[in-house]
Amino acid sequence: MTVRRNLACLAAALCAIFLLASPASAAELDELRRSGAVAERFDGYVEARGAASAETQRVVEAVNAQRRQVYQKRAAEQNVPVAEVGKIYFTQILNNLPGGAWIKRPDGSYAQK
């Protein structure tokens, strides 16, 4: 029960993560999502789709570094695995993604929302 309670608290806290991205990086990420250059992964991270430009790769690395830092902090606070934090975050991201955004499933396939 403690893990479930911790995960519920964690889910509520994840809404604050959206505030961590600077406006410029959030806008860049949104544009890359719209263009299909970036996909949201099932584990809460982003990845470049296809041949990525240096700028796309820079955004992906910056977003993932920021998310990893938050996930690690939340995992330590809630005493849950980091991977679980990422998966919970993904469900929040998925709910807020616009139609047409790309998603990478656990089996490695891609789908559009």
Contacts in CASP RR format, 6 or more apart in sequence:
PFRMAT RR
TARGET T0000
AUTHOR 0000-0000-0000
METHOD contacts of the structure
MODEL  1
MTVRRNLACLAAALCAIFLLASPASAAELDELRRSGAVAERFDGYVEARG
AASAETQRVVEAVNAQRRQVYQKRAAEQNVPVAEVGKIYFTQILNNLPGG
AWIKRPDGSYAQK
2 79 0 8 1.000
3 80 0 8 1.000
6 78 0 8 1.000
6 79 0 8 1.000
6 80 0 8 1.000
7 78 0 8 1.000
7 80 0 8 1.000
7 84 0 8 1.000
7 88 0 8 1.000
9 78 0 8 1.000
10 74 0 8 1.000
10 78 0 8 1.000
10 80 0 8 1.000
10 85 0 8 1.000
10 88 0 8 1.000
11 88 0 8 1.000
11 91 0 8 1.000
11 92 0 8 1.000
13 74 0 8 1.000
14 74 0 8 1.000
14 85 0 8 1.000
14 88 0 8 1.000
14 89 0 8 1.000
14 92 0 8 1.000
15 92 0 8 1.000
17 67 0 8 1.000
17 70 0 8 1.000
17 89 0 8 1.000
17 92 0 8 1.000
18 96 0 8 1.000
20 66 0 8 1.000
20 70 0 8 1.000
21 29 0 8 1.000
21 63 0 8 1.000
21 66 0 8 1.000
25 59 0 8 1.000
25 62 0 8 1.000
25 63 0 8 1.000
28 59 0 8 1.000
29 38 0 8 1.000
29 46 0 8 1.000
29 59 0 8 1.000
29 63 0 8 1.000
32 38 0 8 1.000
32 56 0 8 1.000
32 59 0 8 1.000
33 39 0 8 1.000
33 40 0 8 1.000
33 97 0 8 1.000
33 98 0 8 1.000
33 101 0 8 1.000
33 102 0 8 1.000
34 98 0 8 1.000
34 100 0 8 1.000
34 101 0 8 1.000
36 49 0 8 1.000
36 101 0 8 1.000
36 102 0 8 1.000
37 48 0 8 1.000
37 49 0 8 1.000
37 50 0 8 1.000
37 52 0 8 1.000
37 53 0 8 1.000
37 56 0 8 1.000
38 46 0 8 1.000
38 47 0 8 1.000
38 48 0 8 1.000
38 49 0 8 1.000
38 56 0 8 1.000
38 59 0 8 1.000
38 60 0 8 1.000
38 102 0 8 1.000
39 46 0 8 1.000
39 47 0 8 1.000
39 49 0 8 1.000
39 101 0 8 1.000
39 102 0 8 1.000
39 103 0 8 1.000
39 104 0 8 1.000
39 110 0 8 1.000
40 46 0 8 1.000
40 90 0 8 1.000
40 93 0 8 1.000
40 94 0 8 1.000
40 97 0 8 1.000
40 101 0 8 1.000
40 102 0 8 1.000
40 103 0 8 1.000
40 104 0 8 1.000
41 47 0 8 1.000
41 90 0 8 1.000
41 103 0 8 1.000
41 104 0 8 1.000
42 87 0 8 1.000
42 90 0 8 1.000
42 103 0 8 1.000
42 104 0 8 1.000
42 105 0 8 1.000
42 106 0 8 1.000
43 83 0 8 1.000
43 86 0 8 1.000
43 87 0 8 1.000
43 90 0 8 1.000
44 67 0 8 1.000
44 71 0 8 1.000
44 86 0 8 1.000
44 87 0 8 1.000
44 89 0 8 1.000
44 90 0 8 1.000
44 93 0 8 1.000
45 63 0 8 1.000
45 64 0 8 1.000
45 67 0 8 1.000
45 68 0 8 1.000
45 86 0 8 1.000
46 60 0 8 1.000
46 63 0 8 1.000
46 64 0 8 1.000
47 60 0 8 1.000
47 104 0 8 1.000
48 56 0 8 1.000
48 57 0 8 1.000
48 60 0 8 1.000
49 102 0 8 1.000
49 110 0 8 1.000
52 60 0 8 1.000
67 86 0 8 1.000
67 89 0 8 1.000
71 82 0 8 1.000
71 85 0 8 1.000
71 86 0 8 1.000
71 89 0 8 1.000
72 82 0 8 1.000
74 80 0 8 1.000
74 85 0 8 1.000
75 81 0 8 1.000
75 82 0 8 1.000
75 84 0 8 1.000
75 85 0 8 1.000
78 85 0 8 1.000
94 103 0 8 1.000
94 113 0 8 1.000
97 103 0 8 1.000
97 113 0 8 1.000
98 113 0 8 1.000
99 112 0 8 1.000
99 113 0 8 1.000
100 112 0 8 1.000
100 113 0 8 1.000
101 112 0 8 1.000
101 113 0 8 1.000
102 110 0 8 1.000
102 111 0 8 1.000
102 112 0 8 1.000
102 113 0 8 1.000
103 110 0 8 1.000
103 111 0 8 1.000
103 112 0 8 1.000
103 113 0 8 1.000
104 110 0 8 1.000
105 111 0 8 1.000
END
